[in-house]
Every structure is written in structure tokens, then in C-alpha cells.
């Protein structure tokens, strides 16, 4: 098979394995058979078992396959890439500081959305989606599109799946949280379900995201090679 075909294969296996093993049919049976903690271990092993080969294949075969588009000469597209990346990093930092109540270790009862959760109830998933989308304009080769396009696909599917699972597990508390928030960024604010206050601005997450972004600008040529603005 070609390099882009291998990238596609491992990307499909990574996405499908996540969706299948965490599905409402498979997950309860595995948890009942082996327990919650062993299940998480199995889940992690399968995840790394498919993600590892995917990253390996992509790292050795960047820009594989036919070119679908080329925007590397466009200053506006490079600017868009970095704007999306900085937003992704800020949202990722915010997702750790102010996690979704469906996340591990987060409170699950009487959660009143504040801060980034008023923008989206899944800041982590949205961050990974934006990470993938940010890389697509500068990487128009088929293998690259498959690799980076996988991030929004699995993030959107993962967020929707988590909502369904937490509605079953947590019940009314999470249902009320979903009713007050939106997966699509700014959806709850646009429809009037939430109102933005000055205190909701995630200053710490913004500072961390900007610091991470500047670090990536500096380190990108040493870790990934080439001009970071072109990736």
C-alpha cells in the first residue's frame, strides 16, 4: 500500500476503536467483565496501539499522496493557521482549568456553566478540532489531510458520544448542563441561554495558551523541521 493508504488505515482504526470500545453496547460489558480501572487500561492500550503506528507512519511520510490544495504562499492563510492554533491552545488550557462535568475528576452535580463552558461545553474536544483544522490549509497533501482531518472527526464524534453516555450515567444534572450550554462554540451565547460576564474571561488559560503558542513557534523548526509558519 502507499504511504497515504497506510495513514488512512491507521486513522480509521484509531477512530473506530475509540467509538466501538466506548460504545453503549461494548463498554458496559467490558466494565462488568473486568472492572472500571482495567477497562480504562484496555482502552488506553488500544488507543496507543493504533495512535502510535499512525504517528510513526505520518512522521516518516509527511506530504504523502497527491496534492489537493496549496496555500503556503498565502499570507492570509498562514495568519488564519496561527490564529486557530492559538485559540486551540487557549481552549485546551481552559479545558484543564475549567473541565466539562463529564470529564474525569470533575464535579458532576449542580454544575453552573461559567468561563469557557459558556462558550462550549467541550473545550477540550473543540481545541483538538481546531488543532486539526489549523493544519489543513498549510498541508494539502492527501496523507496530511487524512492525518489532520482525523482530529475534528474524532473530536466531534467523541463529544457527542460523551454527551450521550453522561446523560445515561449522571442523568438530570447533566441534562440541565447540556440545556444551558452548546457543543458548537458560542451557540449558547448566540441563543441567549448564556450571558457573558467580565469575570468569565479565562485570563489564566489565555496566558498559558499564548505561552505555549510562542514556545511552539520557537521549537517547531527543531522538533518538526522547516518553517513553523508553513505547517
C-alpha positions in Angstrom: 0.0 0.0 0.0 1.0 3.6 -0.5 2.0 5.8 2.5 -1.2 7.8 2.3 -3.2 4.5 2.3 -1.4 3.3 5.5 -2.1 6.7 7.1 -5.7 6.3 6.2 -5.8 2.7 7.6 -4.4 3.6 11.0 -6.5 6.7 11.2 -9.7 4.7 10.6 -8.6 2.0 13.1 -7.9 4.7 15.7 -11.3 6.4 15.3 -13.3 3.2 15.1 -11.5 1.6 18.0 -12.4 4.6 20.1 -16.0 4.6 19.1 -16.5 0.8 19.4 -14.8 0.2 22.7 -16.6 3.1 24.3 -20.0 2.4 22.8 -23.1 1.8 24.9 -23.1 -1.8 23.9 -19.4 -2.7 24.4 -18.3 -0.5 27.3 -20.8 -1.8 29.9 -20.0 -5.4 29.0 -16.2 -4.8 29.3 -16.6 -2.9 32.6 -18.9 -5.7 34.0 -16.3 -8.3 32.9 -13.1 -6.7 34.1 -13.9 -3.7 36.2 -13.7 0.1 35.6 -9.9 0.5 36.0 -8.9 -2.5 33.9 -11.3 -1.2 31.2 -9.6 2.1 31.2 -6.3 0.3 30.8 -7.6 -1.7 27.9 -9.0 1.4 26.3 -5.6 3.2 26.7 -3.7 0.2 25.3 -5.9 0.1 22.2 -5.7 3.8 21.8 -1.9 3.9 21.9 -1.7 0.7 19.8 -3.4 2.5 16.9 -2.2 6.1 17.5 1.4 5.1 17.8 1.6 3.5 14.3 -0.4 6.3 12.9 2.0 9.0 14.2 5.0 6.8 13.1 3.6 6.4 9.6 2.8 10.1 9.2 6.1 11.3 10.7 8.1 9.3 8.1 5.8 10.1 5.2 4.8 13.8 5.5 3.2 15.2 2.4 2.4 11.7 1.0 -0.1 11.3 -1.8 -1.4 13.8 -4.4 -1.6 17.4 -3.5 -5.3 18.5 -3.1 -4.6 22.2 -2.5 -1.6 24.6 -1.9 -1.9 27.7 0.3 1.6 28.0 1.6 2.2 31.2 -0.4 -0.9 32.8 1.1 -0.1 35.2 4.0 -3.8 35.3 4.9 -4.0 31.5 5.2 -0.8 31.4 7.3 -2.3 34.0 9.6 -5.5 32.0 9.9 -3.5 28.9 10.7 -1.8 30.6 13.7 -5.0 32.3 14.9 -6.7 28.9 15.0 -3.7 27.3 16.7 -3.6 30.0 19.5 -7.3 29.6 20.1 -6.9 25.8 20.2 -4.1 26.1 22.8 -6.1 28.6 24.9 -9.2 26.3 24.8 -7.0 23.3 25.7 -5.6 25.1 28.7 -9.1 26.3 29.7 -10.4 22.7 29.5 -8.0 21.6 32.1 -8.7 24.6 34.4 -12.5 24.5 34.0 -13.3 21.0 32.8 -16.6 19.6 31.5 -18.6 17.9 34.2 -18.4 14.7 32.2 -14.6 14.6 32.4 -12.6 12.5 34.9 -12.4 14.0 38.3 -14.8 16.9 37.5 -17.8 17.7 39.7 -21.0 16.2 38.2 -23.8 17.7 40.2 -25.3 21.2 40.3 -22.7 22.5 37.7 -23.4 26.1 36.7 -21.6 26.9 33.5 -19.0 29.7 33.8 -16.0 30.8 31.9 -15.1 28.8 28.8 -18.0 26.4 29.4 -20.3 29.3 28.4 -18.6 29.2 25.0 -18.6 25.4 24.6 -19.3 22.6 27.0 -16.5 20.6 25.3 -13.5 23.0 25.2 -11.0 20.1 25.0 -12.7 18.5 22.1 -13.1 21.8 20.3 -9.4 22.5 20.9 -8.4 19.3 19.2 -10.8 20.0 16.4 -9.2 23.4 15.9 -5.7 21.9 16.0 -6.5 19.7 13.1 -8.3 22.4 11.2 -5.5 24.8 11.7 -3.0 22.5 10.0 -5.2 21.7 7.0 -4.6 24.9 5.0 -0.8 24.5 5.0 -0.9 20.7 4.5 -2.9 20.0 1.3 -1.3 16.6 0.5 -3.7 13.6 0.8 -1.8 11.9 3.6 -1.6 15.2 5.6 -5.4 15.9 5.1 -6.2 12.4 6.4 -4.0 12.8 9.4 -5.0 16.3 10.5 -8.6 15.8 9.3 -8.9 12.9 11.8 -8.7 15.3 14.7 -12.0 17.2 14.1 -13.7 13.9 13.2 -12.8 12.1 16.4 -13.3 15.2 18.5 -16.8 15.8 17.3 -17.7 12.2 17.5 -16.1 12.0 20.9 -18.0 15.0 22.3 -21.4 13.8 21.0 -20.7 10.3 22.4 -19.6 11.7 25.8 -22.9 13.7 26.0 -25.0 10.6 25.4 -23.0 8.5 27.9 -23.1 11.1 30.6 -26.8 11.7 30.1 -27.3 8.0 30.9 -24.8 7.9 33.8 -25.4 11.3 35.5 -29.0 11.9 34.4 -30.9 15.1 35.2 -27.9 17.1 36.4 -26.0 16.6 33.1 -29.2 17.1 31.2 -29.6 20.5 32.8 -26.0 21.3 32.0 -26.5 20.4 28.3 -29.6 22.5 28.1 -27.7 25.6 29.3 -24.6 25.1 27.1 -23.7 24.2 23.5 -21.1 22.0 21.8 -20.8 24.4 18.9 -18.7 27.4 20.1 -20.8 30.4 21.1 -24.1 28.6 20.3 -25.5 29.0 23.9 -24.4 32.7 23.9 -26.0 33.3 20.5 -29.3 31.8 21.5 -29.5 33.6 24.8 -29.0 30.5 27.0 -25.9 32.0 28.4 -24.7 35.6 29.0 -21.1 36.6 29.0 -19.7 38.5 32.0 -16.4 40.2 32.5 -15.4 37.6 35.1 -15.9 34.8 32.6 -12.8 35.8 30.6 -10.2 32.9 31.2 -7.2 35.1 31.8 -5.0 32.2 33.1 -5.9 30.0 30.2 -5.2 32.8 27.8 -1.7 33.4 29.3 -0.9 29.7 29.2 -2.2 29.3 25.7 -0.2 32.3 24.4 2.9 31.0 26.2 2.5 27.5 24.7 1.9 29.1 21.2 5.1 31.2 21.4 7.0 28.1 22.6 5.7 26.2 19.6 6.8 29.0 17.2 10.3 28.7 18.6 10.6 24.9 18.9 8.7 23.9 15.8 11.7 24.1 13.5 13.8 21.9 15.9 11.1 19.3 16.5 9.3 19.1 13.2 11.7 20.8 10.9 11.1 23.7 8.4 9.4 27.0 8.9 6.6 26.8 11.5 4.5 29.2 9.5 4.4 26.7 6.7 3.0 23.9 8.8 
